């Protein structure tokens, strides 16, 4: 059956490592697929792939349609999971109606879109206009694939993006965004002889997509660790040696670690403070993150350098004051997050401590304001600040033909109206709409859950329904 092809292709895709920045394997796979099916194919310099398929008989005069998704995935795993995303395949687990991975992200975002597109391209028994399947690279970490796309490679002016995560919803607008990097340059020193190394860790948070789930109130491990460390410092001053948390700016971080040097005779007091913070966080996050824990142990590794007490205070101030979470709510669309910031990644290296955030807003001036707030915090702490990876918002089109076709087909198939939504997340439609004049766009997809976390899963039946919906839309475009 044609529907079985989707999961066959998804299984093949899941064997290919395809984290952002590591898409050569999946890009070449798509090129080889096109050659095998005698389809025209373009692989550009950044490894974006465009596969073209002629219209079926009777659809020669229908407008060309671009089917679009991205080939990269967010690579997240649980701390105790041994997995190398640069070479290990994703292990798929089928549980009832769901597909999970094994303590890693699944990659249904956006591997299901790739699989659905390949199922369409490989079929010879469905009706459709001329198709241009566009699969981009690096959507998850900067949208550089969409940014580098040459619009002259595409003739279509109707684009169906398949990067949405809730069946029955049609996405018609999204936020723009930016990445920021704040670097605190460290003057590393040897710790005082009277101090002992202790490891402080945050565990048990759910995390999630920094756009789609930023309104869920889930804990950000980097910010929570900042609160704990600030609380410790007020009672037991220490020298900071190491700080780390999260691995992707567009994922709410679930785990964070610090190594501090504090007086050995204060161990019991430290444990007392940690217990207090455990109680505080479990109370605050009893609904959203009931499994949150804070631990303190003697550091196992040999940490040889620390910050001075003064620099430790400045780093803690940075961690405490960096904007994070929902910043503004939309006044025109109830329940829609308008602006947010996610302190997604904190790392320590020889140069110092680096804070990476993802800022989103559907209002450009508010996006700039949050960036300026983050810049001001950096200046006050004596740190360097850089904004990069800008991408535009996708504005609502009141005259969209493709939206009306999707609505009409949905009503015919299911006897009810689909939900028209705007989301607080960046999809490539914003960039592509800026690049290709007159592009009429919509985004849809099957039910996916806990995207960007090791608990990511996708509904099998929803994928099947979404695919059938897509085919019905393509057939309707001849009218």
C-alpha positions in Angstrom: 0.0 0.0 0.0 1.0 3.6 -0.7 0.6 4.5 3.0 3.1 1.8 4.0 5.7 3.6 1.9 5.7 6.5 4.3 6.9 4.3 7.2 9.3 2.4 4.9 11.0 5.7 3.9 10.9 7.0 7.5 12.8 3.8 8.6 15.4 4.3 5.9 15.8 8.0 6.8 16.2 7.1 10.5 19.3 5.0 9.7 21.0 8.1 8.4 22.6 10.5 10.9 21.2 14.0 10.1 21.8 16.4 12.9 21.9 20.1 11.9 25.2 20.6 10.1 25.6 16.9 9.3 23.2 16.5 6.4 25.5 15.3 3.6 24.3 11.7 4.1 20.6 12.4 3.9 21.1 15.0 1.1 22.9 12.4 -1.0 20.2 9.8 -0.1 17.6 12.2 -1.6 19.6 12.7 -4.7 20.0 8.9 -5.2 16.3 8.5 -4.7 15.6 11.0 -7.5 18.0 9.2 -9.8 16.4 5.8 -9.0 13.0 7.2 -10.0 14.2 9.2 -13.0 13.2 12.5 -11.5 14.9 15.9 -12.1 17.0 16.9 -9.1 19.0 19.8 -7.9 21.5 19.6 -5.0 22.8 23.1 -4.2 26.0 24.2 -2.6 24.7 24.0 0.9 23.1 20.6 0.2 19.4 21.7 -0.1 17.7 19.3 -2.5 14.9 20.0 -5.0 13.2 17.1 -6.7 10.8 17.8 -9.6 8.0 15.6 -10.8 5.8 16.4 -13.8 2.0 16.8 -13.5 -0.1 13.7 -14.0 -2.4 13.6 -17.1 -5.2 16.2 -16.8 -3.2 18.4 -14.4 -0.8 20.0 -16.9 -2.5 23.4 -16.5 -2.8 23.3 -12.7 -0.4 25.6 -10.8 3.0 24.0 -9.8 3.1 23.1 -6.1 6.1 23.1 -3.8 6.1 20.5 -1.1 8.5 21.6 1.6 10.2 20.3 4.7 13.7 20.1 6.2 16.0 17.1 6.4 17.9 17.9 9.6 16.8 16.9 13.1 17.4 18.1 16.7 19.8 15.7 18.4 18.9 15.3 22.1 19.4 12.3 24.3 19.1 11.4 28.0 22.3 11.8 30.0 22.8 8.1 30.5 22.0 7.1 26.9 25.1 6.0 24.9 24.4 7.4 21.4 26.6 9.1 18.8 24.4 11.2 16.6 27.2 11.6 14.0 27.2 7.9 13.2 24.5 5.9 15.1 21.1 5.2 13.5 17.9 6.2 15.4 16.3 3.1 16.9 12.5 3.1 16.3 10.1 1.7 18.8 6.5 1.0 17.8 4.1 1.2 20.8 0.4 0.9 19.9 -0.3 3.9 17.7 3.0 5.7 18.4 6.5 5.6 17.1 9.2 6.5 19.7 13.0 6.4 19.6 15.1 4.8 22.4 16.0 7.7 24.8 16.9 10.0 21.9 14.9 12.4 19.8 13.0 10.6 17.1 13.4 12.9 14.1 9.8 12.8 13.1 10.4 16.6 13.1 10.9 16.7 10.1 11.6 13.2 8.9 7.9 12.5 8.5 7.6 15.3 6.0 10.5 13.9 4.0 8.9 10.4 4.1 5.5 11.7 2.9 7.1 13.7 0.1 9.1 10.6 -1.1 5.8 8.5 -1.0 4.2 11.1 -3.3 7.2 11.2 -5.6 7.5 7.4 -5.9 3.8 6.9 -6.6 2.3 6.3 -10.0 -1.4 6.2 -9.1 -2.2 9.6 -7.5 -3.4 12.8 -9.2 -1.3 15.9 -8.8 0.0 19.1 -10.4 3.6 19.5 -11.3 5.6 19.1 -8.0 8.8 20.6 -6.7 9.8 18.9 -3.5 12.1 21.2 -1.5 14.1 19.7 1.4 16.3 22.2 3.2 19.3 21.8 5.5 19.9 23.3 8.9 16.4 24.4 9.7 16.8 23.6 13.4 19.9 25.6 14.2 19.6 28.7 12.0 17.6 28.1 8.8 20.8 28.6 6.8 19.5 26.2 4.1 16.4 28.3 3.4 18.6 31.5 3.6 21.0 30.2 1.0 18.3 28.9 -1.4 18.4 30.2 -5.0 14.7 31.1 -5.8 15.4 30.7 -9.5 15.5 26.9 -8.9 11.7 27.0 -8.2 8.8 27.8 -10.5 6.0 27.1 -8.1 4.1 29.9 -6.3 2.1 27.6 -4.0 4.0 26.1 -1.1 2.8 23.4 1.3 5.1 23.2 4.3 4.8 20.0 6.2 6.6 21.0 9.4 3.6 21.4 11.7 2.8 19.1 14.7 -1.0 19.1 15.3 -3.4 17.4 13.0 -6.5 19.5 12.2 -4.6 22.8 12.5 -3.6 24.8 9.5 -0.7 27.1 10.2 -0.9 30.5 8.4 1.5 32.7 10.3 4.6 32.3 12.5 7.1 34.3 14.6 10.5 35.6 13.4 13.5 35.2 15.5 17.2 35.6 16.3 20.0 33.8 18.1 22.2 35.6 20.7 25.6 34.7 22.1 27.0 36.2 25.3 30.6 35.4 26.2 32.0 36.0 29.6 35.8 36.0 29.1 37.4 34.2 32.0 40.6 35.0 33.9 41.0 31.5 35.1 42.9 31.0 38.4 44.0 28.1 40.5 41.5 27.5 43.3 42.5 28.3 46.9 44.0 25.3 48.7 41.3 25.3 51.4 38.5 24.8 48.9 37.0 21.5 47.7 35.3 20.8 44.3 31.6 20.0 44.3 29.3 19.1 41.4 25.8 20.6 41.4 23.3 19.2 38.9 19.7 19.8 37.8 17.9 16.7 36.4 14.4 15.5 35.7 13.0 18.3 33.6 10.7 17.7 30.6 12.2 20.3 28.3 10.5 20.7 24.9 10.4 22.9 21.8 11.4 26.5 22.7 8.7 27.9 20.6 5.8 25.5 20.8 6.2 24.7 24.5 7.5 27.9 25.9 4.1 28.7 27.2 3.8 25.4 29.2 5.7 26.9 32.2 8.3 24.1 32.1 11.6 24.6 33.9 14.7 25.8 32.1 17.6 23.9 33.6 20.1 26.7 33.0 18.0 29.3 34.7 17.1 26.9 37.6 20.8 26.1 38.1 21.4 29.9 38.2 18.9 30.3 41.0 20.3 27.4 43.0 23.9 28.6 42.6 22.9 32.2 43.5 21.1 30.8 46.6 24.2 28.8 47.6 26.6 31.8 47.0 24.6 34.0 49.4 25.2 31.6 52.2 28.5 29.9 51.2 30.6 32.0 48.8 32.4 29.8 46.2 34.6 30.0 43.1 32.9 28.8 39.9 34.9 26.3 37.8 32.4 24.9 35.3 29.0 25.7 34.0 27.0 23.8 31.3 23.5 23.0 30.3 21.4 22.2 27.2 22.6 21.4 23.7 20.3 23.3 21.3 19.1 26.9 21.5 15.7 25.9 20.2 15.1 23.2 22.9 14.2 24.1 26.5 17.2 22.6 28.4 16.4 19.7 30.6 19.7 19.2 32.4 22.5 21.5 33.7 25.7 21.1 35.7 28.2 23.2 37.6 31.4 22.6 39.5 32.1 24.9 42.4 35.0 25.2 44.8 33.8 25.8 48.4 35.2 25.3 51.9 35.3 21.6 52.8 33.9 22.3 56.3 30.8 23.7 54.7 29.7 20.4 53.1 26.9 19.8 55.5 25.7 23.4 55.0 25.8 22.9 51.3 23.7 19.7 51.5 21.2 21.6 53.7 20.9 24.3 51.0 20.5 21.7 48.2 17.7 20.1 50.2 15.9 23.4 50.5 16.2 24.0 46.8 14.9 20.6 46.0 11.8 21.4 48.1 11.4 24.8 46.5 11.6 23.5 42.9 9.4 20.5 43.5 6.8 22.8 44.9 7.1 25.4 42.1 7.1 22.7 39.3 4.9 20.1 40.8 2.6 20.3 37.8 4.9 20.9 34.8 8.1 19.1 36.0 7.3 16.9 39.0 10.6 14.9 38.7 12.9 17.9 38.9 15.9 17.2 41.3 18.9 19.1 42.5 22.0 17.2 43.6 25.3 18.0 45.1 28.3 15.5 45.1 32.0 15.7 45.4 33.4 16.4 41.9 34.9 13.3 40.4 36.9 15.0 37.7 40.0 17.1 38.3 39.0 20.7 37.8 42.1 22.9 38.0 40.8 26.4 37.2 38.2 28.7 38.8 36.9 32.2 38.5 37.6 34.7 41.2 34.8 35.4 43.6 34.1 38.7 41.8 33.9 37.0 38.4 31.8 34.2 39.9 29.3 36.8 41.1 29.2 38.4 37.6 28.5 35.1 35.9 25.8 34.3 38.4 24.2 37.7 37.7 24.3 37.0 34.0 22.7 33.7 34.5 20.0 35.2 36.7 19.2 38.2 34.6 19.4 36.9 31.0 15.8 37.1 29.6 14.1 33.8 29.5 10.6 32.4 28.9 7.4 34.2 27.7 8.0 38.0 27.4 4.8 39.2 25.9 1.4 37.7 24.9 -0.5 38.7 21.7 -3.2 41.2 22.3 -4.9 40.3 19.0 -5.0 36.5 19.2 -6.0 35.0 22.5 -3.5 32.5 24.0 -0.8 33.2 21.4 2.7 33.9 22.7 3.9 37.1 21.0 7.6 37.2 22.2 9.9 34.9 24.1 13.5 34.1 24.9 15.1 30.7 25.6 18.5 30.4 27.3 19.1 27.1 25.5 22.8 26.4 25.9 25.5 27.3 28.4 29.1 26.0 27.8 32.5 26.4 29.4 35.7 26.5 27.5 39.3 27.8 27.8 38.1 31.3 26.8 35.3 31.5 29.3 31.6 30.8 29.7 29.2 31.2 26.8 25.4 31.7 26.9 23.4 31.0 23.8 19.7 32.0 23.5 16.9 31.9 21.0 14.7 34.9 20.8 11.3 34.8 19.0 8.6 37.4 18.3 5.9 38.1 15.8 6.6 41.8 16.3 10.0 42.9 15.0 10.3 45.8 17.4 9.8 43.5 20.4 12.4 41.1 19.1 14.8 44.0 19.0 13.8 45.1 22.5 14.6 41.6 23.9 17.9 41.5 22.1 18.8 44.9 23.6 17.8 43.7 27.1 20.1 40.7 26.7 22.9 43.1 25.4 22.4 45.4 28.4 22.7 42.5 30.8 25.9 41.4 29.0 27.4 44.9 29.2 26.6 45.2 32.9 28.4 41.9 33.5 31.4 42.9 31.4 30.7 40.2 28.8 30.7 40.3 25.0 27.4 40.1 23.1 26.6 39.0 19.5 23.2 38.6 17.7 23.0 36.4 14.6 20.8 33.9 12.7 18.0 36.4 12.1 14.9 35.1 10.3 11.7 37.0 9.5 8.1 36.4 10.6 5.5 35.0 8.3 2.6 37.4 8.0 -1.0 36.3 7.6 -2.2 36.4 3.9 -5.9 37.3 3.8 -6.2 36.3 0.2 -4.6 32.8 0.3 -6.0 30.4 -2.3 -4.2 27.4 -0.8 -5.7 28.1 2.6 -9.2 28.0 1.1 -8.5 24.7 -0.7 -7.2 23.1 2.5 -10.3 24.3 4.4 -12.7 23.1 1.7 -11.1 19.6 1.4 -10.9 19.3 5.2 -14.6 20.1 5.5 -15.5 17.6 2.8 -13.4 14.8 4.4 -14.2 15.3 8.1 -17.4 17.3 8.2 -16.0 20.2 10.2 -13.8 23.2 9.9 -10.0 23.0 10.4 -8.5 25.2 13.0 -6.6 28.2 11.6 -3.6 29.1 13.7 -0.6 31.2 14.1 2.3 29.8 16.2 5.1 31.1 18.3 7.7 29.1 16.4 9.9 29.7 13.4 9.1 27.8 10.3 10.9 28.4 7.0 7.8 30.0 5.4 8.9 33.4 6.6 12.3 33.2 4.9 10.9 31.5 1.8 8.1 34.1 1.5 10.7 36.9 1.6 12.8 35.2 -1.1 10.1 34.2 -3.5 7.7 36.9 -4.5 4.0 36.1 -4.5 4.4 32.8 -2.7 1.1 31.5 -1.3 1.9 29.3 1.7 0.4 27.0 4.3 1.8 24.5 6.8 0.2 21.3 8.2 1.3 18.0 9.7 0.3 15.0 11.8 0.2 14.8 15.6 3.7 14.9 17.2 4.4 15.0 20.9 7.4 16.2 23.0 9.3 17.3 20.0 13.0 18.2 20.6 13.1 15.8 23.6 14.1 12.1 24.0 10.4 11.4 24.6 9.4 12.6 21.1 6.8 10.5 19.4 4.4 10.6 16.5 1.0 9.1 15.9 0.9 6.5 13.1 -2.8 6.9 12.4 -2.4 10.7 12.3 0.4 10.4 9.7 -1.8 8.2 7.6 -4.7 10.7 7.8 -2.4 13.7 7.1 -1.0 11.9 4.0 -4.5 11.2 2.7 -5.5 14.8 3.3 -2.4 16.0 1.3 -3.4 13.7 -1.6 -6.9 15.1 -1.6 -5.6 18.6 -1.6 -3.3 17.9 -4.5 -6.2 16.4 -6.5 -8.4 19.4 -5.7 -5.9 21.8 -7.1 -7.0 21.0 -10.6 -10.4 22.7 -10.0 
